[in-house]
Amino acid sequence: MSENPQPNQGQPQQVNLQQIAQQFMAGLQRHFDMLAFNLAARESVQEEAYNTCVNATKIMPAAARHQNFEQMQAYARDLLVRQVIGDCLNLAVTGMNNAHFFLALVKATKANSNVSPEAQQEAQKAQQAFVPAQLDEKFNRLEQDYGIMCELEDSIISLGFIMQAFMQQGGVVKEAQLDENGELVLELKTIKILQRGADSEKPQGKLIDQRKVFKEGESLAFSDIELQLILVTIASFADTLFKSVSLYAKSLQDANGA
């Protein structure tokens, strides 16, 4: 899954960071809205309506395996959680990949807006090495090659461990996902309201951290709000990432008098 198209590998081109960021955030908003829609739909589904749909064809593929309403509620919830975690992780990786290609072009051109075939080839070579890299290696390369420090690196790494636990361990936390304190910690961004506005004004608030902690042997579970906050966290991650990329480009421009 990729909300942003990968850069064209053909002719030399300019890459617009603002456009990349806007496309990413628009895609992220679609995921957020779709999650809200699914959560609302889940709340309104009725057992009678489910049974009506189940029995509409008068025959089932394997009737002995039919799951009742309560079983399907649990199964659908599990699928939703896995999908949200997987989509958010993919979104974060997509944002890093697109940001890296911009960084590679800026570095190869020394922040010059004219992209030569040689600079394009150099950036593509760097991108080809970056895209298949493991998640932790991506963060290392952003820091080592461009001085980009990602504020929410630990949160993205934790999402990777969470997805690993879902895919390989049935959603149960094991030793492989624990830190030195014997915990799997996911830091989420949430809003703290600082001041209630008047009827015509929006309330004022700021982003703060909210920790979600799992111990070995615990099953991964998230509330509806926590699922939504994962998407908010990805938005915060992307915002700081793209701002750091912009500052890197500006520093090269200033250094080279561009």
C-alpha positions as CSV (number, residue, x, y, z in Angstrom):
1,M,0.0,0.0,0.0
2,S,1.3,3.5,-0.9
3,E,-0.7,6.7,-0.5
4,N,2.0,8.5,-2.5
5,P,3.3,7.4,-5.9
6,Q,7.0,6.5,-5.9
7,P,9.1,9.0,-7.9
8,N,9.5,8.4,-11.6
9,Q,12.7,6.6,-12.3
10,G,13.0,8.0,-15.9
11,Q,14.0,11.5,-16.8
12,P,15.6,14.0,-14.4
13,Q,12.9,15.7,-12.4
14,Q,12.2,18.2,-9.6
15,V,10.5,16.9,-6.5
16,N,8.2,19.2,-4.6
17,L,8.4,18.5,-0.9
18,Q,5.3,20.5,-0.1
19,Q,3.3,18.4,-2.6
20,I,4.7,15.2,-1.2
21,A,3.6,16.3,2.3
22,Q,0.2,17.4,1.2
23,Q,-0.5,14.1,-0.6
24,F,0.7,12.1,2.4
25,M,-1.5,14.0,4.8
26,A,-4.5,13.8,2.5
27,G,-4.1,10.0,2.3
28,L,-3.7,9.8,6.0
29,Q,-6.9,11.8,6.5
30,R,-8.8,9.3,4.3
31,H,-7.5,6.5,6.5
32,F,-8.7,8.4,9.6
33,D,-12.1,9.0,8.2
34,M,-12.5,5.4,7.1
35,L,-11.6,4.2,10.5
36,A,-14.2,6.5,12.1
37,F,-16.8,5.3,9.6
38,N,-16.0,1.6,10.4
39,L,-16.1,2.2,14.1
40,A,-19.5,4.0,13.7
41,A,-20.8,1.2,11.5
42,R,-19.6,-1.5,14.0
43,E,-21.6,0.3,16.8
44,S,-24.8,0.3,14.8
45,V,-24.8,-3.3,13.4
46,Q,-27.6,-5.4,14.8
47,E,-27.7,-9.2,15.3
48,E,-31.0,-9.4,13.5
49,A,-29.5,-7.7,10.4
50,Y,-26.5,-10.0,10.5
51,N,-28.6,-13.1,10.7
52,T,-30.8,-11.9,7.8
53,C,-27.8,-11.4,5.6
54,V,-26.3,-14.8,6.6
55,N,-29.5,-16.6,5.7
56,A,-30.4,-14.7,2.6
57,T,-28.9,-17.3,0.2
58,K,-30.5,-20.2,2.1
59,I,-27.1,-22.0,1.8
60,M,-23.6,-21.5,3.2
61,P,-20.2,-22.7,1.9
62,A,-19.6,-24.7,5.2
63,A,-22.5,-24.3,7.6
64,A,-20.8,-26.3,10.3
65,R,-18.1,-23.5,10.4
66,H,-20.7,-20.7,10.7
67,Q,-19.9,-18.1,13.3
68,N,-22.6,-16.4,15.4
69,F,-23.0,-12.7,15.9
70,E,-20.8,-12.5,19.0
71,Q,-18.0,-14.5,17.4
72,M,-18.1,-12.3,14.3
73,Q,-18.0,-9.2,16.4
74,A,-14.8,-10.3,18.0
75,Y,-13.3,-11.5,14.7
76,A,-14.2,-8.3,12.9
77,R,-12.6,-6.3,15.7
78,D,-9.4,-8.3,15.5
79,L,-9.2,-7.7,11.7
80,L,-9.9,-4.0,12.1
81,V,-7.1,-3.6,14.7
82,R,-4.6,-5.5,12.5
83,Q,-5.6,-3.5,9.4
84,V,-5.1,-0.2,11.2
85,I,-1.7,-1.1,12.7
86,G,-0.6,-2.5,9.3
87,D,-1.8,0.5,7.4
88,C,-0.2,3.0,9.8
89,L,3.1,1.2,9.6
90,N,3.0,1.2,5.8
91,L,2.1,4.9,5.8
92,A,5.1,5.7,8.0
93,V,7.4,3.7,5.7
94,T,5.9,5.4,2.6
95,G,6.5,8.8,4.1
96,M,10.1,7.9,5.0
97,N,10.8,6.5,1.5
98,N,9.4,9.6,-0.2
99,A,11.2,11.9,2.1
100,H,14.4,10.1,1.5
101,F,14.2,10.4,-2.3
102,F,13.8,14.2,-1.9
103,L,16.8,14.3,0.5
104,A,18.9,12.2,-1.9
105,L,18.1,14.6,-4.8
106,V,18.8,17.7,-2.6
107,K,22.1,16.2,-1.6
108,A,23.1,15.1,-5.1
109,T,22.2,18.5,-6.6
110,K,23.5,20.5,-3.6
111,A,20.0,22.0,-3.3
112,N,20.1,23.2,-6.9
113,S,16.7,23.2,-8.6
114,N,18.2,21.9,-11.8
115,V,18.4,18.1,-11.7
116,S,21.1,16.7,-14.0
117,P,21.0,13.1,-15.2
118,E,24.0,12.4,-13.1
119,A,22.3,13.8,-9.9
120,Q,19.2,11.8,-10.7
121,Q,21.1,8.6,-11.1
122,E,23.0,9.2,-7.8
123,A,19.7,9.9,-6.0
124,Q,18.1,6.8,-7.5
125,K,21.0,4.6,-6.4
126,A,20.7,5.9,-2.8
127,Q,16.9,5.3,-3.0
128,Q,17.3,1.7,-4.3
129,A,19.4,1.0,-1.2
130,F,17.1,2.7,1.2
131,V,13.7,1.3,0.2
132,P,14.3,-2.4,1.0
133,A,16.2,-1.6,4.2
134,Q,14.7,-2.7,7.6
135,L,12.8,-0.1,9.6
136,D,15.6,0.6,12.1
137,E,18.1,0.8,9.3
138,K,16.0,3.5,7.6
139,F,16.1,5.6,10.7
140,N,19.9,5.1,11.0
141,R,20.5,6.1,7.4
142,L,18.3,9.3,7.7
143,E,20.4,10.3,10.7
144,Q,23.8,9.3,9.4
145,D,23.4,10.6,5.8
146,Y,21.3,13.7,6.4
147,G,21.3,14.4,10.1
148,I,17.6,13.8,10.3
149,M,16.4,12.8,13.8
150,C,12.9,11.4,13.9
151,E,11.1,12.4,17.1
152,L,8.7,9.5,17.1
153,E,11.2,6.8,15.9
154,D,10.4,4.7,19.0
155,S,6.7,4.7,18.3
156,I,7.2,3.6,14.7
157,I,9.6,0.8,15.8
158,S,7.0,-0.3,18.4
159,L,4.3,-0.5,15.7
160,G,6.6,-2.8,13.9
161,F,7.0,-5.0,16.9
162,I,3.2,-5.0,17.4
163,M,2.6,-6.0,13.9
164,Q,5.2,-8.8,14.3
165,A,3.3,-10.1,17.4
166,F,0.0,-10.1,15.4
167,M,1.5,-11.9,12.4
168,Q,3.7,-14.4,14.2
169,Q,2.3,-14.8,17.7
170,G,-1.4,-14.4,17.4
171,G,-1.3,-11.0,19.0
172,V,0.5,-12.1,22.2
173,V,3.6,-10.1,23.3
174,K,6.7,-12.2,23.7
175,E,10.3,-11.6,24.7
176,A,11.4,-10.6,21.1
177,Q,9.2,-7.4,21.4
178,L,10.3,-6.3,24.9
179,D,12.7,-3.5,25.7
180,E,15.4,-3.6,28.5
181,N,12.7,-2.9,31.0
182,G,10.7,-6.0,29.9
183,E,8.0,-3.9,28.3
184,L,6.6,-3.1,24.9
185,V,5.8,0.6,25.0
186,L,3.8,2.5,22.4
187,E,3.8,6.3,22.8
188,L,0.8,7.9,21.2
189,K,0.1,11.5,20.6
190,T,-3.1,12.9,22.0
191,I,-4.6,16.4,22.6
192,K,-4.6,18.1,26.0
193,I,-7.1,20.9,26.1
194,L,-5.5,24.0,27.6
195,Q,-8.4,26.4,27.3
196,R,-12.0,26.1,26.3
197,G,-13.0,28.6,23.6
198,A,-16.1,30.6,23.3
199,D,-19.0,29.2,21.3
200,S,-17.6,30.7,18.2
201,E,-14.0,29.6,18.8
202,K,-12.2,26.4,18.8
203,P,-10.7,25.1,22.1
204,Q,-7.0,25.5,22.4
205,G,-4.8,22.5,23.1
206,K,-1.4,20.9,22.6
207,L,-0.1,17.5,21.6
208,I,1.1,15.4,24.5
209,D,2.4,11.9,24.9
210,Q,0.2,9.0,26.1
211,R,1.9,5.7,26.9
212,K,0.4,2.3,26.1
213,V,2.4,-0.5,27.8
214,F,2.3,-4.2,27.3
215,K,4.1,-7.0,29.3
216,E,5.2,-10.4,28.2
217,G,2.3,-12.8,27.7
218,E,-0.3,-10.0,27.4
219,S,-2.6,-9.9,24.4
220,L,-2.5,-6.7,22.3
221,A,-5.7,-4.8,22.7
222,F,-6.6,-1.2,21.7
223,S,-9.7,0.9,22.4
224,D,-11.4,2.8,19.6
225,I,-9.8,6.0,20.7
226,E,-6.4,4.5,20.9
227,L,-6.8,3.2,17.3
228,Q,-7.6,6.7,16.2
229,L,-4.6,8.1,18.2
230,I,-2.3,5.8,16.3
231,L,-3.3,7.7,13.1
232,V,-2.8,11.0,14.9
233,T,0.7,9.8,15.9
234,I,1.6,9.0,12.3
235,A,0.4,12.4,11.3
236,S,2.7,14.0,14.0
237,F,5.6,11.8,12.9
238,A,5.1,12.8,9.2
239,D,4.8,16.5,10.1
240,T,8.1,16.5,12.1
241,L,9.8,14.4,9.4
242,F,8.9,16.7,6.5
243,K,9.8,19.8,8.5
244,S,13.2,18.3,9.2
245,V,13.6,17.5,5.5
246,S,12.7,21.1,4.7
247,L,15.3,22.4,7.1
248,Y,18.0,20.2,5.6
249,A,17.2,21.5,2.1
250,K,17.3,25.1,3.4
251,S,20.6,24.5,5.2
252,L,22.2,23.2,1.9
253,Q,20.7,26.2,0.0
254,D,22.2,28.6,2.4
255,A,25.6,26.8,2.5
256,N,25.8,26.9,-1.3
257,G,24.3,30.3,-1.9
258,A,21.4,28.8,-3.9
